[in-house]
Amino acid sequence: MKQQQDKIKGDCADEEGEGFRYTQKHIKEFDMNHKLCGPKGLRLKVYENGTYEDETVVYFNWHLASRGVGHDQKKIMARVSRK
């Protein structure tokens, strides 16, 4: 038991010295356009006909819209155009 403690003593000191960053060393950072981030949402500014003031901002979640329809673009676009 003592041998095992001596063996990991250095690693333990490193971990304590680095704090929370120690466990995050192996996590790689990637671009927001990476496929693991999933599809971006759609943000629309909607105006009443004839005006360019008092816009309504509408957010559309592509991930939720594609649930149950796979990659069928017609069904997804039908969901976008619903009120």
N, C-alpha and C positions, 0 to 999 in steps of 0.2 A: 504494500500500500504506500509506503513512504517513497519507494522508487517512482511510482506513478505520479505522486504529488510533485516530486522534484522535476519530473519530466515535463509537466505542464505548467510549472511555476512561471516560466518566462512568457508563455502565451497568455497566462492569466494577467500578468502585469501589463502586457501590451493592450489587452482588452480593457482593463480598468483605466489605462492612460488615455485611450481614444474615446471612451464613452460610447454614446449611441452610434457614432460613425463606424465603429468596428464591425458591427453586424451588417452594415450597408455597403461595405467595400465591394462585394461581389455583384451588386445590382448595377447594371449598365443603364445609362441614360440614352434615350433615343428621341428622334425628332417627333413632333406632334403629328406629322403626316404618316408616320409608320403604321403598318397594317394592324399592329397590336393595339393601337389606340382606338380602333374602330372608326366607323364613319363619323364625320363631323355633322353637327346639327345644321339646320338651315335657319337663318335669321332673316325675316322679311319685314320691311316697313310697308305698312298698308295705309293708303290715304283714301279719303272719301273722294268720289269723282269731282274733278274740277278744282281741288284744293291741293296745296303743298304744305299745309300746316296741320298741326295736331295729328301726327302720324300715330298709328297703333303698331307696336312691335310684336311680331308673332314668332315664336320659336317652334321649330319642327324637328323632332328627334327621329333621324333616319333609322336608327337601330330599333326603336319601338315600332316604327311603321313597317319594317320588313319582317317582323315576327309573323309567322304563320303563312307567309306568301313566298318565302325563299327569295329568289332574285327576279321575280316577275315585275318588271318595271311598270306595266300597265296598272296593276293592282296598287302598287306603291303610289303612283301618281294620282290614282283615284282617291287615295287616303289624304294626299296633300290638298286636293281641291275641295274636300268636304268642309262644311262649316262646323 
